[in-house]
């Protein structure tokens, strides 16, 4: 896990000062709109672990737009399956080894 020197949250974007990476974060309303479902259905899918894992910022949940897009492209696998796929892709991309 990478440590960041400072993290700022504003207007649905998370920016880390160390590497100047910007991550689009979506509210539950934005997720519902992208999936064309109701807000309550988003909460239900999240509780059933059928959506990608959300980030907790204080008492609020936010979803990474990139995770949601990848999840849709993979035909909406369960959270467990999605995390396994994401981990494999990260290892291939960054050359991480468990050896």
C-alpha positions, 0 to 999 in steps of 0.5 A: 500500500502506498502512503500519501503525504497529504490527501485532499477531498473536494468536489468528488475528486481525491487528490494525493499530493505525493504523486498528483494523481486524481481519482474521480469519486462518485456519490450514491446518486451518481452511481445510481444515475450511471447504472440507471437504477434507484439510489435504494437499489445501489445501497442494496447492491452494495450491502449484498456485495454486488458492487465494487467496494466503496471508499469511506470518507468520514461517514460517507461512501464514494465509489471510484469511477474507474472501478465502476467502469471496469466492473461494467466492462467485466459484466458486473461480477460479484465484489469478490470476483471483481477484486480478484480480477483487479488484483491480477491486473495490478500485478500484471501492470506493476509487475508485483510478485508474491515470491 
